[in-house]
Amino acid sequence: MIFLFIFTLQIGIQSFVQAQCAINASATQSLAGATICLSSAIQLSTNNQPQAAQCIACPTGSGNIQRPSIAGDLSQCNICLANYQMTAIAQPATQMIPASAAQCQACPANSYSLLSVSPGYDCQCYDQYAIPLSDTQTQCICKNGYSGNVATSLGSLGCKQCAPGQFSSSGSVCVPCAAGSSINLDQGSCACNDSSTGTTIWSPDTNVCQCQAGYYGNATAAAPNSTGSCTSCPINTLSKAGSALKASQCTSISATFSLFIKYSIIYILIFIFN
């Protein structure tokens, strides 16, 4: 009875290992009459002719530089395969901690990597004009001065450079710099030609160069590195940003206050009769 139990247990273990090999896409390979584990598998027992080595596949994305030739554990899976990057090295078993394989993370979309043997950001975008991947940049997008979508394979077309005088950020549509501004070196932004007191600071949200509120002048006509395009409105007058080209177009404070009172009264009357 005991003999039958042991025999049945051996058959069960053997069937389990064979099933694991089949599930993991043939973790063994026959070489010169002997069977060894593939470079993406762990060897559970030494090959002993005519009995084949017993192998199971490494965790997803991990493998070994050299095919295992002796029995081992998960720490045999000590590299990351192509198109994966390593986040933690393999660890052999200790008395307190079980063995662990290299921790491998798939490369982001539209990127690739070669074998990884140590932790680090090894994935590269297919597109040479994409922002380099890093711990803080985890998506492939076009770098400043380039628009469109990144290449989806090596050698294919993707990001396109903007024309001179146009800016783009993160693959957005190329836009010409506003009048009175010049393109920056990376073509990711522009800068107003006149940065002296009274002129607005260029912003991609507005893409305009003009005089600030309370100033008059024409910042759109400013040449590169010029100053003094905008002048403060006369005493007791004011202006909205970019609204006054001449001093006479600055509005008196008393007139502005009168308009405020007038419209306030109209608003109150509308509120009361509604």
RALINZI-V79615 format. One record per backbone hydrogen bond with DSSP energy under -0.5 kcal/mol. NH is the residue of the N-H (numbers start at 1). CO is the residue of the C=O. E is the energy in kcal/mol with one decimal. If there is no record, write none. Layout:
nh = <NH,NH>
co = <CO,CO>
e = <E,E>
This chain:
nh = <5,6,7,8,9,10,11,12,13,14,15,16,17,18,19,20,21,22,23,24,25,26,27,29,31,34,36,37,38,41,42,44,44,45,48,51,53,54,55,56,58,62,63,64,72,76,77,78,79,80,81,83,84,85,87,88,91,94,100,102,103,104,105,107,111,112,116,120,122,124,126,128,130,131,134,138,141,143,145,145,146,147,148,156,160,162,166,167,168,171,172,175,177,181,182,184,187,191,193,195,195,199,200,206,207,212,214,215,216,217,218,221,222,225,226,231,233,237,238,242,243,244,245,249,250,251,253,256,257,258,259,260,261,262,263,264,265,266,267,268,269,270,271,272,273,274>
co = <1,2,3,4,5,6,7,8,9,10,11,12,13,14,15,16,17,18,19,20,22,21,21,36,34,31,29,68,27,38,56,42,54,54,51,48,35,45,53,42,40,59,79,39,43,73,74,76,63,116,61,113,81,105,103,103,100,97,91,77,88,102,85,83,108,124,80,86,120,112,110,126,127,141,137,136,139,129,168,187,143,160,171,153,147,145,163,175,187,146,169,167,165,178,191,189,184,182,180,193,226,196,210,203,203,198,239,212,231,244,229,218,219,193,223,216,214,234,251,211,240,240,243,246,247,238,236,252,253,254,255,256,257,258,259,260,261,262,263,264,265,266,267,268,269,270>
e = <-2.0,-2.5,-2.5,-2.3,-2.4,-2.5,-2.0,-2.1,-2.5,-2.5,-2.2,-2.2,-2.4,-2.2,-2.3,-2.5,-2.3,-1.9,-2.8,-2.4,-1.2,-1.6,-0.5,-2.7,-3.5,-2.4,-2.4,-0.7,-2.9,-1.5,-3.7,-0.6,-3.7,-1.0,-1.5,-3.0,-0.9,-0.6,-0.5,-1.8,-3.1,-2.3,-1.9,-3.3,-3.1,-2.3,-2.1,-1.7,-2.0,-2.7,-3.0,-1.3,-1.3,-2.5,-3.0,-1.1,-2.1,-3.1,-2.8,-3.0,-2.5,-0.6,-3.0,-2.3,-1.0,-2.4,-2.4,-1.8,-1.2,-3.0,-2.4,-0.5,-1.5,-2.7,-2.5,-0.6,-0.8,-2.4,-2.1,-0.6,-1.6,-2.9,-2.0,-1.7,-2.6,-3.1,-1.9,-2.8,-2.1,-0.7,-1.5,-2.3,-2.4,-1.5,-2.4,-2.6,-1.7,-2.0,-3.5,-0.6,-0.6,-1.8,-2.8,-0.7,-3.5,-3.8,-1.2,-1.6,-2.9,-2.0,-0.8,-1.0,-1.2,-0.8,-1.7,-3.0,-2.8,-1.5,-3.0,-1.5,-2.1,-0.6,-0.6,-1.4,-1.8,-2.8,-3.0,-2.2,-2.6,-2.3,-2.2,-2.0,-2.4,-2.6,-2.5,-1.9,-2.3,-2.0,-2.2,-2.3,-2.5,-2.3,-2.2,-2.5,-2.4,-0.8>
